[in-house]
Structure formats: C-alpha cells, structure tokens
C-alpha cells in the first residue's frame, strides 16, 4: 500500500525534517520519499487538508477496557478502535478488569486478542493479586509474557511494607512501575474534590491531602529503594511540588496527568452530572493551574487519557452511587491542546504524547526518516469539530463533552504497515 501525505508539518526533534512542511510517501509501512511536490500517480491513498501535522505515534500510558469480564463496557477491539480514533498508535491497558490481569496467561490473552490491529496493545500487569494489596502477583512471569508495566490500577497499596517490597522487586524487572496515590482512609468515600464546591452542594469531598500523603510516602520509598517509579494520575498542586522537588534531588521518578484534569473543574458538578464523576476527582482552579505549570516545566512527563468506559446503567443514576469514569481516548488530545495552548509550544505538548510516555516504558522513539518504518500520528491542531455521540467508537458513551466544540483533531495514524483514518 502506498500513501501520500501532502504538505504536512513534521513535529519530530530527532528528524532532519523537523519543523518543515513536506510531502511524505509511505510504501508498505516504510518512509520511501520525503520532499516537496511529490507526484501522486499510482498512490492508493492521498491525505491532504489544512494545517496538517505529522509526529511520531502517540502513546497512551493508561486506559481501562472491560476485557476480560466486562466486555459490554469495552472489548479489546473497540478499545483499540477508540485509541486509533484518538490518534494513538500504542495504548497501555490497565489490569483493572474482572478478573484482574495478574498472571502470564492474562497477558497472553490480551496480546492474542490485539493481534493484527493497527494500534499496539501494551499490557499492564497487576502488582498484587486481584489488586487487593495483600500479596504480590507474579510480576516476573507477566514481564516475560509481554507486560510493559505493573500497576495496582486505581487501588493504592496501603500496606507500606508490601509497597516497599514491590518497589525493591521491580528493580530486577524490565517493566515500568506505576503507583496510584490516594489514601483511602483520607478519601473516606468522597464523591468529588474537597473545597468550596463540595461544601456548597453537600457532597462528601476527597481532599488533595489524600493524594499528597500517598505521594510523599512513595517518594520516600523510591529514594530508599533507589528505584524508578512512575506516579500515575497526578492531580494536585502539592503533588506537583513534591515531584518537582524529588526530580531536582535526583530521584528516578516520572509523572503523568489525565488530559481532562488539565481543563475540567469541580465546578462542573454543580448540576450533579454523573459524567463528571471520576477518580481521582476533577480539582479546583488552583490545582489545574499547578498541573499546567507542571506540564510546562517538565515535572509532568506525559499526558494520559485515563479512558474508563461505563455502561448507561452504571453511570446514569444518583451521583453518589454512579460509577466513576469518563471515556477519553478520542478527546484527550483536544482537551490537552485547549488547556495548554498559549502556555507551552505545540512541540512540547506533542512530547507529552510521544517521547514522554516512551521514556516511562523504555520504548525506542521512532524517527521520521527515509528508510525507517512509519509509526506516525497525523493531526491538525487548529481544526474545530463537534464531538458527536454517533461518531464515538467506544462501546460506552460516558462523556460530558458530547455535543461540545473542540479544537485540534487527530486525522489518522500509520502503524505496522496499516492506515487508519479518523471517521
């Protein structure tokens, strides 16, 4: 298959074409010609449009599917289709399923179901059996079977001795170690961010302290064990400050923020819309500004989708009993771009979707260069579009953004010799 992408600006600091507007020929998944005014004769697919950009393929460090066990929320195929629609060529899949992904057979199952898809599924194995925080899972076996990371999902390991043991054990593994930070006793069954808004509407709040106490503990453990740790789902000002100081001290830590936490505020819950219920909760303006500063100065290395599908029955009920989660793979880039535009350069935003995630997972970053295999995301940062329910690829539709105008659209991806165009 031969593809011609016309007049696209290259965003790839490792490429000699970085910052240039060029035509790009891809033949059977390989860059064959990169230059000006290339002849389209005999080409199978010509991609053109206003303000086209090409970067190396985007990587999502954390998305939850329902497979195995709850495929009605999201199965592997629908999840990877949704990732492709959102511009991602790779997506790391959370172990928080039913049953939990905590064995080598579970890892193999996911990889088998993802075979042949344009998007690479990157399995994350559970740190503890059943995510219960009581006994370590067989992390080595999962690594040898293809897991790229280990995580306890959105269940903080409260047993400090077990967490420390897991940290030390991970030093001998070639996988990323994710930690999710929310002290469950301090969170205390809260429904939203603790602040002026939760007080005014009468919902129990989750204090920023619940995250920050846990971050503090795990930073001490990371220093004690001298181990690389990825702080996933960072959402508070205090957490950003703590991680910034840890990096300055030389600790081997990285951090990610869910895209929608850069934009959506706790104020949106004033109408008790259950689609705004997520864990960790959307925060107040003070925290959002600190998160944006953290992305801008590199404290936060990557932006994740935190895609979490919920079926209608689980979501549309009284706010206090509604399931937490938002589908986000298709809107992560647009929301992040809107929040960060004017504050950091586009090239830096793209790094949080490309080199930042690959650094966490120890993946090689591909270069846009003649003769190299093509793993790219094609996008336009200026196109305005409406997020319509009919266009959603996910099996679930739990998003507060449906019907809203967004800016910045992934046009398509090329990976493993396959082309996916946004529909």
C-alpha positions in Angstrom: 0.0 0.0 0.0 1.3 3.4 -1.0 0.3 6.5 1.0 1.0 10.2 0.2 0.6 12.8 2.9 0.6 16.3 1.3 2.0 19.5 2.8 2.3 18.4 6.4 4.5 20.0 9.0 6.8 17.5 10.7 7.0 17.6 14.5 9.9 15.3 15.4 13.0 16.7 17.1 15.0 13.7 16.0 14.3 14.1 12.3 16.2 16.3 9.8 12.7 17.4 8.6 11.6 18.7 12.0 9.6 21.9 11.6 9.5 21.6 7.8 6.3 21.4 5.6 6.8 18.5 3.3 5.1 15.7 1.3 5.6 12.2 2.7 5.5 8.9 0.8 4.9 5.7 2.8 5.1 2.4 0.9 4.2 -0.8 2.7 4.7 0.9 6.0 8.1 2.4 5.3 9.1 6.0 4.6 10.2 6.0 0.9 10.4 9.7 0.0 10.1 12.9 2.0 10.2 16.1 0.0 8.3 18.8 -1.9 5.6 18.4 -4.5 5.7 14.7 -4.8 3.9 13.0 -7.7 0.7 11.3 -6.5 0.4 9.0 -9.6 -0.3 5.4 -8.6 -0.8 6.2 -4.9 -3.5 4.2 -3.1 -4.4 7.0 -0.6 -3.7 10.7 -0.7 -4.1 12.5 2.6 -4.4 16.3 2.5 -6.0 19.2 4.3 -5.5 22.5 6.0 -2.7 22.7 8.7 -1.7 19.0 8.6 1.0 17.9 11.0 2.8 14.6 11.5 4.5 13.4 14.6 5.8 10.1 15.8 2.9 7.9 17.0 1.2 8.9 20.2 1.4 6.6 23.2 -1.2 6.4 26.0 0.1 5.2 29.3 -3.2 4.3 30.9 -6.5 3.2 29.5 -9.1 0.8 31.0 -11.0 -1.6 28.9 -13.6 -4.1 30.1 -12.0 -7.2 28.6 -11.8 -9.7 30.2 -15.1 -9.9 32.2 -17.0 -6.8 31.3 -16.7 -6.6 27.5 -20.0 -4.7 27.3 -18.1 -1.7 28.6 -15.3 -2.0 26.2 -13.7 -5.0 24.5 -10.2 -5.1 23.1 -11.2 -4.4 19.5 -13.5 -1.5 20.4 -10.9 -0.1 22.8 -8.2 -0.2 20.2 -10.5 1.3 17.6 -11.2 4.2 20.0 -7.5 4.6 20.6 -6.9 4.8 16.8 -9.7 7.4 16.5 -7.9 9.4 19.2 -4.6 9.4 17.3 -2.8 6.8 19.4 -0.6 4.1 17.9 0.1 2.4 21.2 -2.1 2.1 24.4 -1.1 0.7 27.7 -4.1 -1.3 29.1 -4.9 -1.2 32.8 -5.1 -4.5 34.7 -8.3 -3.4 36.4 -10.6 -5.8 34.8 -12.8 -8.7 36.1 -10.9 -11.0 36.5 -7.9 -8.9 37.2 -4.9 -9.2 34.8 -2.5 -10.7 37.3 -1.0 -13.7 35.6 1.0 -14.5 32.5 -2.0 -16.2 30.8 -3.9 -12.9 31.2 -1.1 -11.0 29.5 -1.1 -13.5 26.6 -4.8 -13.3 26.3 -4.8 -9.6 25.8 -1.9 -9.7 23.3 -3.6 -12.5 21.4 -6.9 -10.6 21.1 -5.0 -7.5 19.9 -3.1 -9.2 17.1 -3.3 -7.6 13.7 -4.8 -4.3 14.9 -3.2 -1.1 13.7 -2.8 0.0 17.4 -0.4 -1.8 19.6 -1.9 -3.0 22.9 0.6 -2.8 25.7 -0.5 -4.9 28.7 0.0 -3.7 32.3 0.1 -6.4 34.9 -1.2 -6.1 38.4 1.2 -5.6 41.3 -0.9 -7.5 43.7 -3.2 -10.5 43.2 -6.7 -9.3 42.4 -5.5 -5.7 43.1 -6.3 -6.5 46.8 -3.0 -5.1 48.1 -2.3 -8.3 50.2 0.0 -10.5 48.1 2.3 -9.7 45.2 1.4 -11.1 41.8 3.8 -12.9 39.6 5.3 -9.8 38.1 8.3 -11.5 36.5 6.1 -14.1 34.7 3.9 -11.3 33.4 7.0 -9.4 32.2 8.3 -12.4 30.3 4.9 -12.8 28.7 4.8 -9.3 27.4 3.7 -6.9 30.1 5.3 -3.4 29.7 4.4 -2.2 33.2 2.9 -3.2 36.5 0.2 -1.2 38.4 -2.3 -1.7 41.1 -4.9 0.1 39.0 -6.7 2.7 41.0 -6.2 0.8 44.2 -3.4 2.3 46.4 -1.4 -0.3 48.2 -1.9 0.8 51.8 0.5 -1.8 53.3 3.7 0.2 53.2 5.8 -2.9 53.8 4.3 -4.6 50.8 4.7 -1.5 48.7 8.3 -1.2 49.6 8.9 -4.9 48.8 7.2 -4.4 45.4 9.5 -1.4 44.8 12.6 -3.4 45.5 11.4 -6.4 43.5 10.7 -4.2 40.5 14.4 -3.2 40.3 15.1 -6.5 38.7 12.3 -6.2 36.1 12.4 -4.6 32.7 8.9 -3.0 33.3 7.7 0.4 34.4 6.4 0.5 38.0 3.2 2.6 38.3 2.0 3.9 41.6 -1.5 5.4 42.1 -1.7 7.7 45.1 -4.9 8.1 47.0 -5.1 7.3 50.7 -8.4 5.6 51.0 -8.9 6.4 54.7 -8.4 10.1 54.0 -10.6 9.9 50.8 -13.2 8.3 53.0 -15.8 7.5 50.4 -15.7 11.0 48.9 -17.6 11.8 45.7 -15.7 14.9 44.4 -12.8 17.3 45.2 -12.9 18.7 48.7 -13.3 22.5 48.5 -15.8 25.3 48.2 -17.9 23.5 45.6 -18.4 20.2 47.5 -19.4 22.2 50.6 -21.9 24.3 48.7 -23.7 21.3 47.1 -23.4 18.9 50.0 -21.3 16.1 48.6 -18.6 14.5 50.6 -15.2 15.6 49.4 -11.9 13.9 48.6 -9.1 16.2 49.9 -6.0 16.9 48.0 -4.2 15.7 51.1 -5.4 12.1 50.3 -3.2 12.2 47.2 -0.3 14.1 48.6 0.2 12.0 51.7 0.5 8.9 49.5 2.8 10.7 47.0 5.1 11.6 49.9 5.2 8.1 51.2 6.1 6.6 47.8 8.7 9.2 47.2 10.4 8.2 50.4 10.2 4.6 49.4 11.5 5.3 45.9 14.5 7.1 47.4 15.1 4.3 49.9 15.0 1.6 47.3 16.7 3.7 44.6 14.1 2.5 42.1 12.4 4.2 39.1 8.8 4.9 39.8 6.0 6.4 37.7 3.4 8.5 39.5 0.3 8.0 37.5 -2.8 10.2 37.7 -1.2 13.2 39.5 -3.9 15.9 40.1 -3.0 18.3 42.9 -0.7 21.3 43.4 1.0 19.6 46.3 1.8 16.5 44.3 3.4 18.6 41.5 5.5 20.4 44.1 6.6 17.2 45.7 7.6 15.5 42.4 9.3 18.7 41.2 11.5 18.7 44.3 12.1 15.0 44.0 13.4 15.3 40.4 15.6 18.2 41.5 17.0 15.9 44.2 17.8 13.3 41.5 15.2 10.7 42.2 14.3 8.5 39.3 10.6 9.5 39.1 8.3 10.3 36.3 4.7 11.5 36.4 1.5 11.7 34.3 -1.7 13.7 34.4 -5.1 12.7 32.9 -5.8 15.1 30.0 -9.2 16.1 31.3 -7.8 17.1 34.7 -6.0 20.0 32.9 -9.3 21.5 31.9 -12.4 20.2 33.6 -13.1 21.7 37.1 -15.0 20.6 40.2 -17.4 23.5 39.5 -19.0 21.4 36.7 -20.5 19.1 39.3 -22.9 21.8 40.5 -25.6 20.3 38.4 -24.8 16.7 39.7 -24.0 15.5 36.2 -22.6 11.9 36.7 -20.4 12.1 33.7 -18.2 14.5 35.7 -17.6 11.9 38.4 -14.1 10.4 38.1 -11.3 9.1 40.3 -9.2 11.0 41.1 -11.8 13.8 41.1 -11.6 16.9 39.0 -10.0 19.6 41.0 -10.3 23.4 41.5 -8.6 26.2 39.5 -5.6 26.3 41.9 -4.7 22.7 41.2 -5.4 22.9 37.5 -3.0 25.8 37.1 -0.4 23.9 39.0 -0.8 20.9 36.8 -0.4 23.0 33.7 2.7 24.6 35.2 4.0 21.0 35.9 3.5 20.0 32.3 5.1 23.2 31.1 8.3 22.8 33.2 8.6 19.1 32.6 7.7 17.9 36.1 4.9 16.0 34.5 6.4 13.9 31.7 3.3 12.6 30.0 -0.4 13.2 29.4 -2.7 10.1 29.7 -6.3 9.5 28.6 -7.4 7.7 31.7 -10.1 6.2 29.4 -12.6 4.5 31.6 -15.9 3.3 29.9 -19.1 2.8 31.9 -22.3 1.4 30.7 -25.5 3.5 30.9 -26.9 1.6 33.9 -23.8 2.2 35.9 -23.5 5.9 35.1 -26.9 7.4 34.9 -28.2 7.2 38.4 -27.9 9.3 41.5 -24.5 11.0 41.6 -23.5 9.4 44.9 -23.9 5.8 43.6 -23.0 6.4 39.9 -19.8 4.7 38.7 -16.7 6.9 38.3 -15.1 7.2 34.9 -15.0 9.0 31.6 -14.3 7.8 28.0 -11.4 9.9 27.0 -9.2 8.3 24.2 -11.0 10.3 21.5 -10.9 13.6 23.3 -7.6 13.5 25.2 -5.5 15.4 22.7 -8.1 18.1 22.0 -8.7 18.8 25.7 -4.9 18.9 26.5 -4.3 21.2 23.5 -7.0 23.6 24.6 -5.7 23.7 28.1 -2.1 24.1 27.2 -2.2 26.3 24.1 -0.6 29.7 24.7 1.2 28.3 27.7 3.7 25.9 26.0 4.6 25.3 22.4 2.9 22.7 20.4 6.1 20.8 20.1 6.3 20.5 23.9 2.6 19.3 24.1 3.3 16.6 21.5 6.3 15.4 23.5 3.9 14.6 26.4 2.2 12.2 24.0 5.3 10.8 22.3 8.8 10.8 23.9 7.4 11.3 27.5 5.4 8.1 27.6 8.1 6.1 25.7 10.6 7.2 28.3 8.4 5.8 31.1 8.0 2.4 29.2 11.6 2.3 28.0 10.4 2.2 24.4 12.5 3.5 21.5 11.2 6.6 19.9 10.9 6.2 16.1 12.3 8.8 13.8 10.6 10.2 10.7 13.3 9.4 8.2 13.6 7.8 4.7 14.0 4.0 5.1 12.5 3.8 8.6 9.3 2.1 9.4 6.4 4.5 9.8 4.7 4.9 13.1 3.1 8.3 13.0 0.1 10.3 14.0 -1.4 12.7 11.5 -3.3 15.6 13.1 -4.4 19.2 12.7 -4.1 21.4 15.8 -6.4 24.2 14.5 -9.5 22.3 13.2 -12.7 22.9 15.2 -15.0 19.9 15.4 -18.1 18.7 17.3 -17.8 15.6 19.5 -20.9 13.7 18.3 -22.3 10.6 20.0 -22.8 8.9 16.6 -19.1 9.1 15.9 -17.9 7.5 19.2 -16.0 4.3 18.6 -16.2 3.2 22.2 -19.0 0.8 23.3 -19.7 3.3 26.1 -20.7 6.9 25.8 -20.0 8.3 29.3 -18.5 11.7 28.4 -19.6 15.2 29.4 -18.1 16.5 26.2 -20.7 15.1 23.8 -22.1 17.9 21.7 -19.3 20.3 22.5 -17.0 22.0 20.1 -13.3 21.0 20.4 -10.2 22.3 18.7 -7.5 20.0 17.4 -8.3 16.8 15.6 -6.3 13.5 15.1 -6.7 12.8 11.3 -5.3 9.3 11.3 -2.4 7.0 12.2 0.0 4.8 10.3 1.5 1.8 12.2 2.7 -1.7 11.2 2.0 -1.0 7.6 -1.6 -0.2 8.2 -3.5 3.1 7.8 -6.4 4.3 10.0 -8.2 7.5 9.1 -10.5 9.3 11.5 -14.1 8.9 10.5 
